[in-house]
């Protein structure tokens, strides 16, 4: 259950990154509130997960989900460059997160 909470924290981190991009393009109260809500949920779920998981594991997994998810969203939604090296390194981040789950 706690890993599900940590994954939710990472998903909201990804949404937070997406809302930052939207807020930079269109500065309005709606985009600002979405940004605040996404990061509030992200930090809240991370806080809950860190009550049961070691800080090093929880923070690494949260950061990995946010980083790889943010990069994938950039490729899919914002036409950021996609090449085999970038995809390979995103996959390495994801494999590292899975590895931490396996050994943690």
C-alpha positions in Angstrom: 0.0 0.0 0.0 2.8 2.4 0.9 4.4 1.9 -2.5 1.1 2.8 -4.2 1.1 6.1 -2.1 4.7 6.7 -3.3 3.8 6.1 -6.9 0.9 8.5 -6.5 3.4 11.1 -5.2 5.5 10.6 -8.3 2.5 10.9 -10.6 1.5 14.1 -9.0 5.1 15.3 -9.4 4.8 14.6 -13.1 1.6 16.6 -13.2 3.3 19.4 -11.3 6.0 19.6 -14.0 3.3 19.6 -16.6 1.4 22.4 -14.8 4.6 24.5 -14.6 4.9 24.3 -18.3 1.3 25.3 -18.8 1.6 28.2 -16.3 4.7 29.5 -18.1 2.7 29.6 -21.4 -0.5 31.0 -20.0 -0.3 32.8 -16.7 -3.8 32.7 -15.2 -5.3 31.8 -11.8 -6.5 28.4 -13.1 -3.1 27.2 -14.2 -1.6 28.6 -10.9 -4.1 26.7 -8.8 -3.5 23.5 -10.8 0.2 23.9 -10.1 -0.3 24.4 -6.4 -2.7 21.4 -6.1 -0.4 19.1 -8.1 2.6 19.8 -5.9 0.5 19.8 -2.7 -0.6 16.3 -3.4 2.8 15.3 -4.5 4.5 16.4 -1.3 1.7 15.1 0.9 1.9 11.6 -0.6 5.7 11.7 -0.3 5.4 12.7 3.3 3.1 9.8 4.0 5.4 7.4 2.2 8.4 8.6 4.1 6.7 7.6 7.4 7.2 4.0 6.4 10.0 3.9 3.9 13.6 5.0 4.3 14.1 8.6 3.1 16.8 7.5 0.6 14.4 5.0 -1.1 11.3 7.2 -1.0 13.0 10.3 -2.3 14.9 8.4 -5.0 11.8 6.7 -6.3 9.7 9.9 -6.2 12.5 11.8 -8.0 12.9 9.0 -10.6 9.2 8.9 -11.4 9.0 12.7 -11.7 12.2 12.9 -13.8 11.4 10.1 -16.2 7.7 11.0 -16.4 8.5 14.7 -17.0 10.9 13.8 -19.8 8.3 11.4 -21.4 5.6 14.1 -21.1 8.0 16.6 -22.8 8.5 14.2 -25.7 4.8 13.3 -26.0 3.2 16.6 -25.5 5.8 19.3 -26.3 7.6 17.7 -29.2 10.9 17.7 -27.3 13.7 15.7 -29.0 13.4 12.0 -29.0 16.4 9.9 -29.9 17.6 6.5 -28.9 20.0 7.8 -26.3 17.4 9.9 -24.5 14.9 7.0 -24.5 17.6 4.6 -23.3 18.5 6.9 -20.3 14.8 7.4 -19.4 14.5 3.6 -19.4 17.5 3.4 -17.1 15.8 5.7 -14.6 12.7 3.6 -14.7 14.7 0.4 -14.3 16.5 2.0 -11.3 13.2 2.8 -9.7 12.0 -0.8 -10.2 15.3 -2.0 -8.8 14.9 0.0 -5.7 11.5 -1.5 -5.2 12.9 -5.0 -5.6 15.8 -4.5 -3.1 13.8 -2.3 -0.8 
